[in-house]
Amino acid sequence: MFKISIVENRSQRRLVLEGRLIRPWTTEVENAWKTAGEHLAGRKLIVDLTNVTYIGADGEFTLFQLMRDGAKFSCKDVLTKHVLKQLARRSRLSP
């Protein structure tokens, strides 16, 4: 099971992901990212991974693509932070 929610306030729009980040949900995340990025009116767009319980290979690729598109992430889990650090390193190394 996977859930995507959008939470907004004056300063930011949060794309809140919950559950297992695997195919076919990765396509839904990409679509939600594109939609959420529209009409920000100066607000920050943040991808909240706090309630993601698992990130598969497709999920890592999707997060990598979002990172390359300028996504900012929020998470608390040590493993998720580690995955994001690895993806950030990879992002800096690839042209």
N, C-alpha and C positions, 0 to 999 in steps of 0.2 A: 504494500500500500504506500502511496505517496501523495503528499498534499503540497500545494503551492498557494500562498496567500500574499496579498499586498497590503502593507500597513503604511499609512501616510501620516505625516504631520507637517508643520510649517517648514522644517529644515531638511527633511529627508523622506525618501520613499524606500521601504524595506521589502525586498522580495524574500519571504520567509519560506524555506524549504523544510519539509518534515518527512522522515522515512528513509527508504533505501534509494540512493541515487544510482539507478541502473537503467538500462534500456528497457522499455520504451520511454521512460520518464525524462530522459535527457533531452529528447526533442521538445517536450513540453517546457522544460526549463529554458531552452534556447528561445522558444517563442515568447515565453513570459518575460525574459530579459529584454527582448526587442520591444515588446509592448510597454513594459515598465519604463523604458528609457525615453519614451515619448512624452513631451509636454512636462518636463521636470520643473520648469520655471525657476531655475537656480538652485533647486534642492539636490542633495546628494542621493545617489542610488546605491544601496547597500544590499548585498546578497547575504542573508542570515542563514548560516549552516548549523546553528546551535542544536537543532533537533534532527539533524541527519544522522541516521544510525549506521549507515554503511555507504561507502563510495566504491563502486566497481570501476573497471577500466574505462568504460564509456563515460562514467561520471567524472573521472579524472580528466579525460579529454575535454569534456564540456566545460569544466571549471578552468582548464588551461585556456580554452578559447575565450571564455568570459574575461579571464585575467588579461589576455592580450587585447581585448576590447576595452579595457580600463575598469573592470569591475573591482569594487572594494568589498571585502568579506568581513563577516563577523562570526566568531565561533568561540566555544569554550573548551571543547574536547581536545585533549593533547594529541590524539591521533589525527584529527582533522587539521589541527594547526600544523602538524608535521607534513601532511599531504600538501597543504597550501605552500609551505616553505619550499618543498621539493619542486612544486610546479612553478613557483616564482624563480627559482634558480634556473630551471629549464627555459623559462620565458626570457630571461636575461641572456642566455647563451644562444638562443636561436634568433636568426635575423627576421 
